[in-house]
Amino acid sequence: MEGGLEFVDTTNRGLMIGRYQPFHLGHLNLAEQILTECEELVVAIGSPEANFSFNDPFTAGERITMVHETLKKRGLRMSNCYVLPVPNSNNNYTWFESIRSMIPKVTTVYSGNQFVRLLLPENVKVRSPTFVKFKIYNGTRIRNLIVGNGNWQDLVPTPVALFIEEIDGVSRLKKLKKTQIEQERILANPGLKKDN
């Protein structure tokens, strides 16, 4: 090494993992909690390959943009934030190890999801979100409000609402919901043919 210096990464980083379909105020609150308790934030975008279905309407690139723009507009120091896609693993047992190989070293994982907590090794520190209003702030509810012309805009950060409108996400979600209903109808009644 030049000058005999060694790089040792001792940064205190917190990790939040989610699909962010879409990124909402509950997610933003967790990001802010992490940055008050850790030096840096790692936002892992799960299921990056999933898109254009009602449960996963937005692409990984769109979700990265939503998160990045929200953190930036919130005035958070972007040099302290990583927003990265992490592919799914078919093997739940090795899921966290595969994520760990794709992100900077983290000291704490923030999750209220019991399944995620079950998959984490015992030596990983886990913290729960302090702001939990899952019945209000959850992607399924927000997607259903979008399709039903409800007030979803108050549940997401302003940059996310503007971005969804910019990409015509409302129209996309309505079409995807129609497709989902049609597919469920066909699966429930295999003798029915798809309408032309």
C-alpha positions as CSV (number, residue, x, y, z in Angstrom):
1,M,0.0,0.0,0.0
2,E,1.2,3.5,-0.8
3,G,2.6,5.2,2.3
4,G,1.9,2.1,4.4
5,L,-1.8,3.1,4.9
6,E,-4.5,0.5,5.2
7,F,-8.2,1.0,4.6
8,V,-10.4,-0.5,7.3
9,D,-14.1,0.1,6.9
10,T,-15.5,0.8,10.4
11,T,-18.4,2.9,9.2
12,N,-21.6,2.4,11.1
13,R,-24.2,1.6,8.4
14,G,-27.8,0.7,8.7
15,L,-29.7,-1.3,6.1
16,M,-33.3,-1.2,5.1
17,I,-34.7,-3.8,2.6
18,G,-38.0,-3.5,0.8
19,R,-39.7,-3.7,-2.6
20,Y,-40.8,-0.1,-2.3
21,Q,-43.8,-0.5,-4.6
22,P,-44.0,2.5,-4.1
23,F,-41.7,4.2,-1.6
24,H,-44.0,5.7,1.0
25,L,-43.8,7.9,4.1
26,G,-43.3,4.9,6.4
27,H,-40.2,4.0,4.4
28,L,-39.0,7.7,4.5
29,N,-39.4,7.8,8.3
30,L,-37.3,4.6,8.7
31,A,-34.6,6.1,6.4
32,E,-34.5,9.2,8.7
33,Q,-34.4,7.0,11.8
34,I,-31.4,5.1,10.4
35,L,-29.5,8.3,9.6
36,T,-30.0,9.5,13.2
37,E,-28.6,6.2,14.6
38,C,-26.0,5.3,11.9
39,E,-23.5,7.3,9.9
40,E,-24.7,5.9,6.6
41,L,-27.9,4.4,5.1
42,V,-28.1,1.5,2.6
43,V,-31.5,1.2,0.9
44,A,-31.7,-2.3,-0.7
45,I,-34.3,-2.5,-3.5
46,G,-35.7,-6.1,-3.3
47,S,-37.2,-8.0,-6.2
48,P,-35.6,-5.7,-8.8
49,E,-36.5,-8.1,-11.6
50,A,-40.2,-7.8,-10.7
51,N,-42.2,-5.2,-12.6
52,F,-45.4,-4.5,-14.6
53,S,-47.7,-6.6,-12.3
54,F,-50.2,-5.2,-9.9
55,N,-48.1,-6.3,-6.9
56,D,-44.9,-5.0,-8.4
57,P,-45.9,-2.2,-10.9
58,F,-42.6,-0.2,-10.9
59,T,-39.3,-1.2,-12.4
60,A,-36.1,-1.2,-10.3
61,G,-34.9,1.9,-12.0
62,E,-38.2,3.7,-11.2
63,R,-38.0,2.7,-7.6
64,I,-34.3,3.7,-7.3
65,T,-35.4,7.1,-8.8
66,M,-38.3,7.4,-6.2
67,V,-36.0,6.7,-3.3
68,H,-33.1,8.9,-4.5
69,E,-35.3,11.9,-5.4
70,T,-37.1,11.6,-2.0
71,L,-33.9,11.5,0.0
72,K,-32.4,14.3,-2.0
73,K,-35.4,16.6,-1.7
74,R,-35.6,15.8,2.0
75,G,-32.1,17.4,2.3
76,L,-30.4,14.2,3.4
77,R,-26.7,14.0,2.6
78,M,-26.6,11.8,-0.5
79,S,-22.9,11.0,0.1
80,N,-24.1,9.1,3.2
81,C,-26.8,7.1,1.2
82,Y,-26.6,4.1,-1.0
83,V,-29.6,3.0,-3.1
84,L,-29.0,-0.5,-4.6
85,P,-31.0,-3.2,-6.3
86,V,-30.5,-6.7,-4.7
87,P,-31.9,-9.7,-6.7
88,N,-34.0,-12.3,-5.1
89,S,-32.6,-15.6,-4.1
90,N,-34.5,-18.9,-4.5
91,N,-32.8,-20.2,-1.4
92,N,-34.1,-18.4,1.7
93,Y,-31.4,-19.9,3.9
94,T,-28.6,-18.1,1.9
95,W,-30.7,-15.0,1.0
96,F,-29.0,-12.6,3.4
97,E,-25.5,-13.8,2.5
98,S,-26.2,-13.1,-1.2
99,I,-27.5,-9.6,-0.3
100,R,-24.4,-9.0,1.8
101,S,-22.1,-9.7,-1.1
102,M,-23.8,-6.9,-3.2
103,I,-23.9,-4.1,-0.7
104,P,-21.4,-2.2,1.4
105,K,-20.7,-3.7,4.9
106,V,-23.6,-3.0,7.3
107,T,-23.6,-3.1,11.0
108,T,-27.4,-3.1,11.6
109,V,-30.4,-4.3,9.7
110,Y,-33.7,-2.4,10.3
111,S,-36.8,-4.5,9.9
112,G,-40.1,-5.2,11.5
113,N,-40.7,-8.1,9.2
114,Q,-40.6,-11.3,11.3
115,F,-39.7,-13.4,8.2
116,V,-36.7,-11.2,7.4
117,R,-35.6,-11.4,11.0
118,L,-35.8,-15.2,10.9
119,L,-33.5,-15.3,7.9
120,L,-30.8,-13.1,9.4
121,P,-27.8,-14.8,11.0
122,E,-27.6,-14.5,14.8
123,N,-24.5,-12.2,14.6
124,V,-26.4,-9.5,12.7
125,K,-27.7,-6.7,14.9
126,V,-31.4,-6.0,14.2
127,R,-33.4,-2.9,15.1
128,S,-37.2,-2.3,14.6
129,P,-38.6,0.8,13.0
130,T,-39.8,3.3,15.6
131,F,-42.6,4.6,13.3
132,V,-44.9,1.7,12.6
133,K,-48.3,2.4,11.1
134,F,-48.4,-0.6,8.8
135,K,-52.2,-0.5,8.3
136,I,-51.9,3.0,6.9
137,Y,-48.5,3.0,5.2
138,N,-48.2,-0.2,3.1
139,G,-47.8,-0.7,-0.6
140,T,-50.9,-2.9,-1.1
141,R,-53.1,-0.3,0.5
142,I,-51.5,2.5,-1.5
143,R,-51.8,0.6,-4.8
144,N,-55.5,-0.1,-4.1
145,L,-56.1,3.6,-3.3
146,I,-54.4,4.6,-6.6
147,V,-56.7,2.2,-8.6
148,G,-59.8,3.3,-6.6
149,N,-59.1,7.0,-7.1
150,G,-58.5,7.4,-3.4
151,N,-56.2,9.8,-1.6
152,W,-52.9,8.0,-2.0
153,Q,-50.8,11.2,-2.5
154,D,-50.8,12.0,1.3
155,L,-49.2,8.6,2.0
156,V,-46.1,9.0,-0.2
157,P,-43.4,11.7,-0.3
158,T,-44.2,14.5,-2.8
159,P,-41.3,13.5,-5.2
160,V,-42.9,10.0,-5.4
161,A,-46.4,11.3,-6.1
162,L,-44.9,13.6,-8.8
163,F,-42.8,10.8,-10.3
164,I,-45.8,8.4,-10.4
165,E,-47.8,11.0,-12.2
166,E,-44.9,11.8,-14.6
167,I,-44.6,8.2,-15.7
168,D,-48.4,7.8,-15.9
169,G,-48.2,5.3,-13.1
170,V,-51.9,5.7,-12.2
171,S,-53.0,4.5,-15.6
172,R,-50.4,1.7,-15.5
173,L,-51.7,0.4,-12.2
174,K,-55.3,0.5,-13.4
175,K,-54.4,-1.6,-16.4
176,L,-52.4,-4.0,-14.3
177,K,-55.3,-4.4,-11.8
178,K,-57.7,-5.1,-14.8
179,T,-55.2,-7.7,-16.0
180,Q,-54.9,-9.3,-12.6
181,I,-58.7,-9.6,-12.2
182,E,-58.9,-11.1,-15.7
183,Q,-56.2,-13.7,-14.9
184,E,-57.8,-14.6,-11.6
185,R,-61.2,-15.0,-13.4
186,I,-59.6,-17.4,-15.9
187,L,-57.8,-19.4,-13.3
188,A,-61.0,-19.7,-11.2
189,N,-62.9,-20.9,-14.3
190,P,-60.6,-22.8,-16.6
191,G,-63.4,-23.4,-19.1
192,L,-63.8,-19.7,-19.8
193,K,-62.0,-18.2,-22.7
194,K,-60.3,-14.8,-22.5
195,D,-62.4,-12.0,-24.0
196,N,-61.1,-10.5,-27.2
